[in-house]
Amino acid sequence: MRKRTAGVGRDDQPPPRSSNNSNLRTVTTVTYGECQKNQALHLGGSCMDGCGEFMASGPEGSASAMICAACGCHRSFHKRIVSVQLVCDCSYSPTTSGSSRV
């Protein structure tokens, strides 16, 4: 049997970009979707419970925040969804060249 090795890296960090504009930044948001825990693994079968979205059982930072309130399993069984947005922190104010205010 052949062993599988997985690459070590952070999924939530986009690759660094070279940019001349220091006003650009990336905002990474991580959410957890449907549960992918195989509930019938001990029986030799395959059955997903159908929990549609992770809902924390407790407040952020506590141990119960890692447990889903809907299905009772750990957050790591839920599909991880990472969204990265490029945000510009610039304020645009149009210049009025050639016009005068009276």
Secondary structure, DSSP 8 states (H G I E B T S, - for coil): ----------TTS------S-TTEEEEEEEEEEEE--BTTGGGTS--B----S--BSS-TTSGGGGBBTTT--BGGGEEEEEEEEEEE---------S----
